[in-house]
């Protein structure tokens, strides 16, 4: 199975970080920036059925 890459948008807010996956119209929040990538990959895996190990994310920030 080939992997797939998704662009994410990471935005700081008053209590942490909001992570948006525009292609899926989905978002999640995390308190620490270090948690953003795995949270995005897990959310994408749940929405698409792609195993989390095959999901890549990238951000312009």
C-alpha positions as CSV (number, residue, x, y, z in Angstrom):
1,X,0.0,0.0,0.0
2,X,1.3,3.4,-0.9
3,X,1.2,6.3,1.6
4,X,-0.6,9.6,1.1
5,X,0.4,13.1,2.2
6,X,-2.0,15.7,3.5
7,X,-1.4,19.4,4.1
8,X,-2.3,20.6,7.6
9,X,-2.7,24.1,9.0
10,X,-1.4,24.7,12.5
11,X,-2.7,27.8,14.3
12,X,-1.8,28.9,17.9
13,X,-4.7,29.9,20.2
14,X,-5.1,31.0,23.8
15,X,-4.6,27.5,25.3
16,X,-2.7,25.5,22.6
17,X,-2.8,24.7,18.9
18,X,-5.6,24.0,16.4
19,X,-4.8,21.6,13.7
20,X,-6.9,21.7,10.5
21,X,-6.9,19.2,7.6
22,X,-8.5,21.3,4.8
23,X,-8.8,18.3,2.4
24,X,-11.0,16.5,4.9
25,X,-12.7,19.5,6.5
26,X,-11.6,18.2,9.9
27,X,-9.8,19.7,12.9
28,X,-8.4,18.8,16.3
29,X,-6.7,20.7,19.2
30,X,-3.6,19.9,21.2
31,X,-2.0,21.7,24.1
32,X,1.6,21.2,23.0
33,X,3.1,21.9,19.5
34,X,5.0,18.6,19.7
35,X,1.7,16.7,19.7
36,X,0.4,18.3,16.5
37,X,1.8,16.0,13.8
38,X,0.7,12.7,15.4
39,X,-2.7,14.1,16.3
40,X,-3.2,15.1,12.6
41,X,-2.0,11.7,11.3
42,X,-4.3,9.9,13.7
43,X,-7.3,12.0,12.7
44,X,-6.6,11.5,9.0
45,X,-6.3,7.7,9.6
46,X,-9.7,7.6,11.3
47,X,-11.4,9.6,8.5
48,X,-9.8,7.8,5.6
49,X,-9.1,4.3,6.8
50,X,-5.4,4.7,5.7
51,X,-3.2,3.1,8.4
52,X,-1.5,5.8,10.4
53,X,1.9,4.5,9.4
54,X,1.1,5.4,5.8
55,X,-0.1,8.9,6.5
56,X,2.3,11.8,6.0
57,X,1.5,15.4,6.9
58,X,3.2,18.7,6.0
59,X,2.6,22.3,7.0
60,X,3.7,25.6,5.7
61,X,4.3,27.1,9.2
